[in-house]
Amino acid sequence: MVENVKIGKTNVMANPLGLGTNAVGGHNLFPNLNDEQGIQIVKAALDHGVNFLDTAYAYGFGRSEELIGKAIQGYDRKKIVIATKAAQTPGHPDQLNNSPEFLKQAVEDALERLQTNYIDIFYIHFPDGKTPLNEAVKALDEKRQEGKIKAIGISNVSLDQIKEANKDGLVDIVENQYSLIHRDAEKELMPYLKANQISFVPYFPLASGLLTGKYSSTVSFESDDIRHNNPDFQGKRFAEIIKRVQELRSIADKHQGTIAQIVLAWYIKNPDVSVVIPGAKQVKQVVANAGAQKVTLSKEEYGTINSLFKDL
């Protein structure tokens, strides 16, 4: 089984395989979601050793947090790591706000929805382009000193923005897009994070399902699905990604696992990734993803997967 990882310079310890919950209550992101099923998805994760839950106000405008708050009742809170995020103004989600007053209130509101008295990781979800990020981070540090949060994160940020946010050395964790097919972060961002003891969490690690092996030919999505206009799902790029994903089948067969489990095991073994947070719309996906904890890739297998997707 996998070993827990330390988040930044904090005492927060997490399983390196987490659960992304944008499909738990994220009615604004996906069509036809069922709230009860969302609760069962969270419980299935906790029941299968996945203790890191990644949510955000933006997932259903608080609904995801509310469902997680319900789902964790009856579990040992000390064994769960909850990460949430804020930046969207309630009622006006297209307006971003990182002001100290807004963020401090956002922490209090999230605590209430999550039915807990502390949040393990609290992220600034998006920079607002106005508030100096180090001032926004200082506001979260006040909540940390009050015991309301344990670690400070920032998300959807450039390297320059990370440096600005971390002027006082208060940033513990960064969550940005990164996957086997989106690897820009490797060039400059990851070396900076490593040098500054800042943890890294990639979102869309399975590239919205592309890296699971479930696609084999042209696919289309409803206009209200977040994959609808994604260039990864179109033309030659889509075909090339699918071809390489299928090349993982032999490694998966050797481990008696799925392609998705092999890909997740690659992140778990990756020294630059702290926690990987695949999402799930069904309980069976959570259970299957949890199986990645039992897959230990050899150094050669890790290298093969790495080079297979390097130039995408």
C-alpha positions as CSV (number, residue, x, y, z in Angstrom):
1,M,0.0,0.0,0.0
2,V,1.1,3.6,-0.5
3,E,2.6,5.8,2.2
4,N,1.1,9.1,3.4
5,V,2.6,12.3,2.1
6,K,3.3,15.5,4.0
7,I,1.6,18.7,2.7
8,G,4.1,21.5,2.3
9,K,5.8,22.5,5.6
10,T,2.6,21.6,7.6
11,N,1.6,18.6,9.8
12,V,-1.1,17.6,7.3
13,M,-0.6,14.1,6.2
14,A,-2.6,12.7,3.2
15,N,-3.0,9.6,1.2
16,P,-1.3,10.3,-2.2
17,L,-4.5,9.1,-4.0
18,G,-7.4,11.5,-3.4
19,L,-10.9,12.1,-4.8
20,G,-11.8,15.1,-7.0
21,T,-15.4,16.0,-6.3
22,N,-16.5,18.4,-9.0
23,A,-19.1,15.7,-10.0
24,V,-20.3,15.6,-6.4
25,G,-22.9,18.4,-6.4
26,G,-21.3,20.1,-9.4
27,H,-24.6,20.6,-11.2
28,N,-23.2,23.6,-13.0
29,L,-20.4,21.5,-14.5
30,F,-22.1,18.2,-15.5
31,P,-25.6,17.4,-16.5
32,N,-27.8,14.8,-14.7
33,L,-25.9,14.6,-11.4
34,N,-27.7,12.9,-8.5
35,D,-27.0,14.2,-5.0
36,E,-27.5,10.9,-3.2
37,Q,-25.1,9.3,-5.6
38,G,-22.6,12.1,-4.8
39,I,-22.7,11.2,-1.1
40,Q,-22.2,7.5,-1.9
41,I,-19.2,8.4,-4.1
42,V,-17.5,10.2,-1.1
43,K,-18.3,7.4,1.3
44,A,-16.9,4.8,-1.2
45,A,-13.7,6.7,-1.3
46,L,-13.4,6.8,2.5
47,D,-14.3,3.1,2.7
48,H,-11.5,2.2,0.3
49,G,-8.6,4.1,1.9
50,V,-8.9,7.3,-0.1
51,N,-8.9,10.0,2.6
52,F,-8.1,13.2,0.6
53,L,-11.3,15.0,-0.6
54,D,-10.8,17.9,-3.0
55,T,-13.8,20.2,-3.4
56,A,-14.6,23.9,-4.0
57,Y,-17.3,26.5,-3.6
58,A,-17.5,26.6,-7.5
59,Y,-18.7,23.0,-7.6
60,G,-22.4,23.6,-7.4
61,F,-21.8,26.9,-5.6
62,G,-21.5,25.3,-2.3
63,R,-23.5,22.2,-3.0
64,S,-20.4,19.9,-3.3
65,E,-19.2,21.1,0.2
66,E,-22.7,20.5,1.6
67,L,-22.8,16.9,0.3
68,I,-19.3,16.2,1.6
69,G,-20.4,17.6,5.0
70,K,-23.2,15.1,5.0
71,A,-21.1,12.2,3.7
72,I,-18.4,12.5,6.4
73,Q,-20.8,12.2,9.3
74,G,-20.0,9.0,11.3
75,Y,-16.4,8.9,10.0
76,D,-13.3,9.9,12.1
77,R,-12.7,13.5,11.0
78,K,-9.1,13.3,12.0
79,K,-8.5,10.6,9.4
80,I,-10.0,12.8,6.6
81,V,-8.1,15.5,4.7
82,I,-10.5,18.1,3.2
83,A,-9.3,20.6,0.7
84,T,-11.7,23.3,-0.6
85,K,-11.3,26.5,-2.6
86,A,-12.9,30.0,-3.0
87,A,-12.7,33.0,-5.3
88,Q,-16.1,33.1,-7.0
89,T,-18.5,35.8,-5.7
90,P,-21.8,34.2,-4.5
91,G,-24.5,35.2,-6.9
92,H,-21.9,36.4,-9.4
93,P,-19.7,33.4,-10.1
94,D,-17.9,35.1,-13.0
95,Q,-16.6,37.8,-10.6
96,L,-13.5,36.7,-8.8
97,N,-12.5,38.0,-5.4
98,N,-9.3,37.5,-3.4
99,S,-9.7,40.3,-0.9
100,P,-8.7,39.5,2.7
101,E,-12.3,40.1,3.9
102,F,-13.8,37.9,1.2
103,L,-11.4,35.0,1.8
104,K,-11.8,35.1,5.6
105,Q,-15.6,35.0,5.2
106,A,-15.3,32.2,2.6
107,V,-13.5,30.1,5.1
108,E,-16.3,30.5,7.7
109,D,-19.0,29.8,5.1
110,A,-17.1,26.6,3.9
111,L,-16.8,25.4,7.5
112,E,-20.5,25.7,7.9
113,R,-21.3,23.8,4.7
114,L,-18.8,21.1,5.4
115,Q,-20.1,20.7,9.0
116,T,-16.6,20.8,10.4
117,N,-14.6,23.0,12.7
118,Y,-11.4,23.1,10.6
119,I,-10.4,22.7,6.9
120,D,-7.1,20.9,6.2
121,I,-6.3,22.8,3.0
122,F,-7.9,26.1,1.8
123,Y,-7.0,27.3,-1.7
124,I,-7.5,30.6,-3.5
125,H,-9.2,29.0,-6.5
126,F,-8.3,31.7,-9.1
127,P,-6.3,34.9,-8.8
128,D,-8.7,37.9,-9.2
129,G,-6.1,40.0,-11.0
130,K,-6.5,42.8,-8.5
131,T,-5.5,41.7,-5.0
132,P,-1.8,41.2,-4.4
133,L,-1.6,37.5,-3.9
134,N,0.7,37.7,-0.8
135,E,-1.9,39.8,0.9
136,A,-4.6,37.2,0.1
137,V,-2.3,34.5,1.5
138,K,-1.7,36.5,4.6
139,A,-5.5,36.7,5.2
140,L,-5.6,32.9,5.0
141,D,-2.7,32.7,7.4
142,E,-4.8,34.6,10.0
143,K,-7.4,31.8,9.7
144,R,-4.6,29.2,10.1
145,Q,-3.5,30.9,13.3
146,E,-7.1,30.7,14.5
147,G,-7.0,27.0,13.8
148,K,-9.7,27.2,11.2
149,I,-7.4,26.0,8.4
150,K,-4.2,23.9,8.5
151,A,-2.6,24.6,5.1
152,I,-2.7,27.4,2.5
153,G,-3.0,26.7,-1.2
154,I,-3.3,28.5,-4.5
155,S,-4.7,27.2,-7.7
156,N,-4.7,28.1,-11.4
157,V,-1.5,30.1,-11.1
158,S,1.5,30.9,-13.1
159,L,5.0,30.6,-11.7
160,D,5.2,34.4,-11.3
161,Q,1.9,34.4,-9.4
162,I,3.2,31.6,-7.1
163,K,6.3,33.6,-6.3
164,E,4.2,36.7,-5.5
165,A,1.9,34.6,-3.3
166,N,4.8,33.0,-1.5
167,K,6.7,36.2,-0.7
168,D,6.4,35.4,3.0
169,G,6.9,31.7,2.6
170,L,3.3,30.9,3.6
171,V,2.2,28.8,0.6
172,D,2.0,25.1,1.3
173,I,0.4,23.6,-1.8
174,V,-0.4,24.5,-5.5
175,E,-3.1,22.9,-7.6
176,N,-2.8,23.4,-11.3
177,Q,-3.6,21.4,-14.5
178,Y,-1.0,18.7,-15.2
179,S,-1.2,15.3,-16.7
180,L,0.7,12.9,-18.8
181,I,-0.5,14.9,-21.8
182,H,-0.2,18.4,-20.3
183,R,3.3,18.7,-18.9
184,D,4.3,22.4,-19.0
185,A,4.6,22.4,-15.2
186,E,7.7,20.2,-15.4
187,K,9.8,23.0,-17.0
188,E,10.0,25.7,-14.3
189,L,7.1,25.4,-12.0
190,M,7.9,22.0,-10.4
191,P,11.5,22.8,-9.7
192,Y,10.5,26.0,-7.9
193,L,7.9,24.2,-5.8
194,K,10.4,21.5,-4.8
195,A,13.0,24.1,-3.8
196,N,10.4,25.9,-1.6
197,Q,8.8,22.8,0.0
198,I,5.5,23.4,-1.7
199,S,3.4,20.4,-2.5
200,F,1.8,19.9,-5.9
201,V,-1.6,18.5,-6.8
202,P,-2.5,18.1,-10.5
203,Y,-6.2,18.5,-11.5
204,F,-7.6,16.6,-14.5
205,P,-5.0,13.9,-14.0
206,L,-6.9,11.5,-16.2
207,A,-7.6,14.2,-18.7
208,S,-11.4,14.1,-18.3
209,G,-11.3,10.3,-19.0
210,L,-8.9,10.3,-21.9
211,L,-6.2,8.5,-20.0
212,T,-8.5,5.7,-18.7
213,G,-8.6,3.7,-21.9
214,K,-12.4,3.9,-22.2
215,Y,-12.3,5.9,-25.5
216,S,-11.4,4.2,-28.8
217,S,-13.0,6.3,-31.5
218,T,-14.5,9.7,-32.2
219,V,-16.6,11.0,-29.4
220,S,-18.9,14.0,-28.8
221,F,-20.4,15.6,-25.8
222,E,-23.5,17.7,-25.0
223,S,-22.9,21.5,-25.1
224,D,-23.2,21.8,-21.3
225,D,-20.5,19.2,-20.7
226,I,-17.0,20.7,-19.8
227,R,-15.4,18.3,-22.4
228,H,-17.5,19.7,-25.3
229,N,-14.9,22.1,-26.7
230,N,-11.8,20.5,-25.4
231,P,-9.1,20.2,-28.2
232,D,-7.8,17.0,-26.6
233,F,-11.0,15.3,-27.7
234,Q,-10.7,16.4,-31.4
235,G,-9.0,15.4,-34.6
236,K,-5.4,14.1,-34.8
237,R,-4.5,15.0,-31.2
238,F,-7.4,12.8,-29.9
239,A,-6.4,9.9,-32.2
240,E,-2.7,10.1,-31.1
241,I,-3.6,10.2,-27.4
242,I,-5.9,7.2,-27.8
243,K,-3.2,5.3,-29.6
244,R,-0.6,5.8,-26.9
245,V,-3.1,5.1,-24.1
246,Q,-3.7,1.7,-25.6
247,E,0.0,1.0,-25.5
248,L,-0.4,0.9,-21.7
249,R,-2.5,-2.2,-21.9
250,S,0.4,-4.6,-21.6
251,I,1.6,-2.9,-18.4
252,A,-1.9,-3.0,-17.0
253,D,-2.3,-6.7,-17.9
254,K,1.0,-7.5,-16.1
255,H,-0.3,-5.9,-12.9
256,Q,-3.8,-7.4,-13.4
257,G,-5.1,-3.8,-13.3
258,T,-6.8,-1.2,-15.6
259,I,-5.1,1.5,-17.7
260,A,-6.5,4.1,-15.3
261,Q,-4.9,2.4,-12.3
262,I,-1.6,2.3,-14.2
263,V,-1.8,6.0,-15.0
264,L,-2.7,6.9,-11.4
265,A,0.1,4.7,-10.1
266,W,2.5,6.8,-12.3
267,Y,1.4,9.9,-10.5
268,I,1.7,8.2,-7.1
269,K,5.3,7.3,-8.0
270,N,6.1,10.7,-9.5
271,P,8.3,12.6,-7.0
272,D,7.0,15.9,-8.1
273,V,3.3,15.0,-7.4
274,S,2.1,15.0,-3.8
275,V,-1.6,13.9,-4.2
276,V,-3.5,12.9,-7.4
277,I,-7.2,13.6,-7.4
278,P,-9.1,11.7,-10.1
279,G,-12.8,12.6,-10.2
280,A,-15.6,10.1,-10.4
281,K,-19.3,10.1,-11.4
282,Q,-20.0,6.6,-10.2
283,V,-19.2,4.5,-7.1
284,K,-17.6,1.8,-9.2
285,Q,-15.1,4.4,-10.7
286,V,-14.0,5.3,-7.1
287,V,-13.5,1.7,-6.2
288,A,-11.6,1.0,-9.4
289,N,-9.4,4.1,-8.9
290,A,-8.7,3.1,-5.3
291,G,-7.1,-0.1,-6.7
292,A,-4.2,2.1,-8.0
293,Q,-3.0,2.1,-4.4
294,K,-2.0,-1.6,-4.8
295,V,-0.1,-1.1,-8.0
296,T,3.7,-0.6,-7.6
297,L,5.3,0.3,-10.9
298,S,8.9,-0.7,-11.5
299,K,11.5,2.0,-12.4
300,E,11.4,0.7,-16.0
301,E,7.6,0.8,-16.2
302,Y,7.6,4.3,-14.8
303,G,10.1,5.4,-17.4
304,T,8.3,3.7,-20.3
305,I,5.0,5.5,-19.4
306,N,6.9,8.8,-18.9
307,S,8.6,8.7,-22.4
308,L,5.5,7.4,-24.2
309,F,3.6,10.7,-23.5
310,K,6.6,13.1,-23.3
311,D,6.1,14.9,-26.6
312,L,2.3,15.3,-26.4
